């Protein structure tokens, strides 16, 4: 049985295009830009900019809260249904 093709336009309208998601994406992009300017990450290097205290837990984009981690390590936290991190140890 063939699956129906994904409706990317609908996904964008219902999730990716919402103001909350756009704001969070802008914050993450700003953190990456700061670390790129500092020379700690580069495009295509497979590294993520991690927030020591997660943004969903009240963290900020201050340099003291930013660190570089491998993408696989940064994305392996247990998450709640809304995508926020359950615990950041």
N, C-alpha and C positions, 0 to 999 in steps of 0.2 A: 504494500500500500504506500503510495507516494505521499509525502508530506506537502502541505500547501506552502508556497513560498512565503517568507517572512515579509510582513508589511512594515518596512522601515519607516515610512512616512507616518504611519499611525503610532509606532513606538516613540518617534520623536515628539509628536504632538502630545502624547499622553504622559511621557516621562522626561526624556532628554531635553525637551524644549521648555519645561516648566521653569519658572523664575528661581525656585529654590535650587534646582539642579544646576542651573546656569551660574548662580552665585557661588555654589560650592566648587564648581569647576574653575571659576575665575580665581578663587582663593588658592586652589592646588596649583594652578598655572603660575601664579605669582610666587609661590614658594619655590617652584622649580627654577623660575627665572632668577631669583636671588642666589640660589646655589650655583647656577650656571655662571652668573657674573662673578661669583667667588672662585670659579674654576674647579668646583668639587664634582660636578656632573657634566656630561656632554651628551649631545643628541645621539641616540642609538647605542648607548653604553650598557643598557640592560639594568640600570640602577634606578631606584625610586627615591624620592625625597620623602622621608618619614617625619611625622610630627611626634616627638617624644611624648607629649600629652596630646592625645587625639583631638582634632577640631570638634568632634561630636561630644567630647567631654570637657569642652571649654578651653582647649589649647589655642595658641595663636601662631602667627607666622614670624615671630621674633627669631632672630638667628640662634638664640639659645635653645629654642624648642625644635629646631630643624636638624635632621641628621640624614646621612645617606645609607641606604640598605639595598641589598639585592632585591630585585622585584619579587622573587619567589618568597623571600622571608617577610617582606613588607605586606604581602597580600594573603598571608596564611593565618591571620588572626581570626578567632571565632567571632561571628557577627550576629547581630540581632536581625529580625525580619526587616527593619527599616534600613539596614546596611551599616548601622553604627557598630562600633567595636564593643564586644561584651566586656573584655578586660584587656588592659594594655600593660603587661608585665615585662 
